[in-house]
Amino acid sequence: MAAEQNNHFTQEQEKLEREHSHEHNHGHDQHGNHAHQGHNSEGEEKSKSETPSRKDKRGFASMDASMQRAIASKGGRAAHAQGVAHEFNSAEAREAGRKGGVAVSRNRQHMAEIGKKGGEAAHNKRKKAQQQQNAE
């Protein structure tokens, strides 16, 4: 079963890569050949050092962000379908929030800025209410 899913994932990845390369292959025909003949202009010329090597073209990290999101999304859906995806319960979510709060509160300058904004907002709210009361 795992081999079937892996094969399906590989087929889906190849399909996404074909679609993606087709969208970005401006100036090439369906076989990947240049659509125009003749010499390249100066802006189009690339030296061997500028052209990506085979290793540069491989792997998840070399894909653009939209391709990575599409593949990751399919992986997440598959994990949920199999029932192996992690889902936070309220206790886990509370603990994660507490850890985040502890980490943020270590930065005293950041906390001072937050407090200043809160104080200004409260002051402006009081000031606005007082102006409306005086206008009546």
N, C-alpha and C positions, 0 to 999 in steps of 0.2 A: 504494500500500500504506500509506503514511504517513497519507494522508487517511482511509482506512478505519479505521486504528487510532485516529486522533484522534476520529473520529465515534463509534467504539465507546466510547472513554474518556468522551466527553461524555455518551453515553447512560447509562453506568454512574454517572457523577457525578449526573446528573439523577435517576436511580432512587434513589441513596443519599439525596439531598436530600429527595425525596418521602417516603421511609421515615422519615427523621429528623424532618421537619416533622410527619408524621402522629403520631409518638410524643409530640411536645411540644405538640400542638394540643388540649389539654384544654379543654373548654368550647366547642368549635367543632364544627359539623357537617361532613359530608364536603365541602362546598363552601367551607369556611373562614368561614362566617357564624357569628355568636354563637348558641349553642344556646338561650339564655334572652333574653327580651325585657325591656324596661324600662330604668331608669337604672342606671348603674354606681355602685357604692359608692365612697366616698372613696378607698379603697386602690387601686381599679382605674382611677381617672381618671388620664390622663396629659396633660400639656400638649404642645404642638407641639414644644417644645425637647427633651422627653424621648423622643419617638418617634424611632426611627432613620430617617435619610434613606435614599434609594435607594442612595447610595454606601456607606453603612454595612453594607448587606446583601450587598454583592458581594465576591467574591474568597475565596481560600483562607484568608487570615489571619482573616477574619471568622467562619469556621466553628468549631465547637467541636472540642476535641481528638480526640474519638472519630471524628468525620467526617474530620478531617485524616489520622488514622492509617489509616483504611480506604482513602482515596484513595492515600496514599503507598504503602501495602502493595501495592495493585494495580499501581502504577507500577513498583515493585521487581520484582514477579513478571514483568511484561511485559518489563522490561529483561533479566532472566535468560533468559527464553524466547527473546528475540532474539539473545542472546549478546553483548550490548553492555554488560552490567553489569560493574563492576570487582570483581575478586576478589583479595584480598591473597595474595601468596605469602609464604613464611617470611621472606625477606629484607626485604620491605616491612613486615611486621608487626614484625620486630626493630627496624628503623629508627624506626617510629612509637613503639614502646615506649621506645626510647632518648631520643627527643625529649621524650616525656612525663616521663621521669625527670629529664632536665636541667631542664625547666621547674619541676618540683616542688622540686627540690633548691635552687633559687635562694632559696626562702623558708626562712631559717635557723630561724625560730621553729617552723615546721611540722616541720622535720627534727628539731629538739630534742625536740618532743613525741613524735614517732614513736620516737626513740631511748629516751626515758624509759619509754614503754610497753613496749618490748622488754626493757629492763633489769628492769623490775618483773615482767614475765612470767617471765623466766629466774630471778629471785630467788625468786619464789613457787613455781616448779617445783622448785627445789633444796630449798626449805624443806619442801615437801610430801613429797618423797622422803625427807628426813631424818626427818620425823615418822613416816612409815610404818616406816622402818628401826628407830627407837627403840621403836615399839609392838610389834615382833616379838620 
